[in-house]
Amino acid sequence: MCVTAHYVDADWILQSRIISFSDLDPPHTGAVISEAISEILLEWDILNKVSTITLDNASSNDKAAENLRYLFSLDLVFSLWKKFFHVRCAAHILNLMVQDGLKVITSVISKIRDSVLYLKRSPSRLFKFGEIARQLGIYTFRGLRIDVPTR
């Protein structure tokens, strides 16, 4: 688990610092995650300076945020922020949306992958494909690539 602190310095410039890399033993439950985070915040003496926490959408992270929200709710100032404490990771949400969108065109993507594999299995087919691409004014130095679904 990587914990990054984002804060505004004395000159009002946003700063980001990795404050911990932690190897969490399984199971990665909400209790294990929240305990590890609270220990890191205590170690850095910033427990009373946290206003939000960003986690992805895993259910164990929801439980961890709930546990941390309770821990922070003991602080009177925190009660003003508790509604906004758990901020879901926008990159993770965007990735989920894109994956849902790609499901709509799964058959097209599959045909493209199959075509690329077909061309790459034969040097003569790949060469001919390259000739046609050049005739059409399409130049590439990378060649054909199979996509990686997780990227």
N, C-alpha and C positions, 0 to 999 in steps of 0.2 A: 504494500500500500504506500502510495506517495502522498504526502501532505504538503500542500503549497499554501503559503500565506500571502494574501494580497492586501496591501495597505497603502494609504496616502501619506507621504512623508511630510516633513515640515515645510517644504516648498510646494506642496500640493501636486506632487508628481506620483503617479501610480507606480508602486513597486511590487514585484512578485519574487518570492524567495521559497525555494524548496527547503522545508525545515525538517523533513524526515522521510526516510525510506524504511519501511517496516516489513519484515517477513512475517505474515500472520499464519499461525498454524491453523489447519482446518479443524472444525468446520468454520466457515466464514459467516457466522451468524451476526445478527444485529448487535447482540451483546458483546461479542468479541470485537467487532469493528468499533463500536462506541467506546468501549473500554480503552482500546489502543489509541483512538483519537484523543480522548480526555487525558490520557497519560502524557501524550505528546504536548498538548496545550498546557498542562501543568508544568511539564519539564521546561518549556519555554516561558513560563509565567505570563501567558497571554489568555488564560481562561476567561478573564473578565473583559477582554477586548474583542471577542468574537461577536460579529453581528449576523453573519450568515455562513452556511456551509453548503457546498455544491457537491452533489453525488449523482451517480447515474441512477437509472430507474429500477435497479434490482430490489426485490422485496426485502432482502437483508439490509440494504442501505436505508430503506424506509424505516425499518425498525431501529436502526442505528440513529437516524435523525430524531426519531421519537424519543429515544433514550437520552440523547444529548439535549433535546429541547427541555426535557424534564430537569436535567442537571442545571441547565442555564436558567430555568424558570425560577430558581431559588434567588436569583439576582433581580432586584427590583427594577433596575433600568432595562433589563432584558425583556420584561413583560411588554414593553412598548414595541419590540421588534419580533416577538415570537411568531406572529402571523407570517412573517417573511423569512423565517430562519432557514428553512430547507429550500434551497434553490436547485431545481433539477438541471442537470447538465444539458445545455442547449445543443451541444455537438452530438450527444447521444440521442436526443429527441429528433434532431435533423436526420441522423443516420437511420433511425427507425422509420421515419417518413419516406426517405428515399428507398429503403428496402421494400416498403409496402408499394410504392410506385413502380418499382422494377418488377414486382410480381405480376403486374398487369401486362407487361411485355415479355414475360418469361419465354414464350415460344419463339419470339423474334431473337432474343438474346441467345437462346439455345441454337438456333439455326446459324447465327453468326459464329458462335464458338465452333460448331461442327465444320463450318466452311473454312475457318482458319486452320483447324486441325487437319482437314483434308489437304489443304495447300501445303502445310508444313511437313507432311509425311512424304512428300515427293519433291526432290530437288528440281526436277524438270517442271513440275506444276508451279512451284514457287518462282522459278526463273521466268516462266511465261507470264505469271501474274505481275511480276516486277516490270516486264516489258510493257504490258498493257497499261500499267499505272504510269510509267514514264510517257507513253504516247498520249495519255490523257492529261499530262502536265502535273501529275501527283508525284512529288519527290519526298522520300523519307529515308533517314539514315538508321532508323530503329527497326524497320521491318515489321512483320506481323507479330502481335503479342496476344496471348490469351490473358483475359482479365482475371483479376483475383477478387472474388465476390466480397471478401471482407474489407477490401479497400475501396 
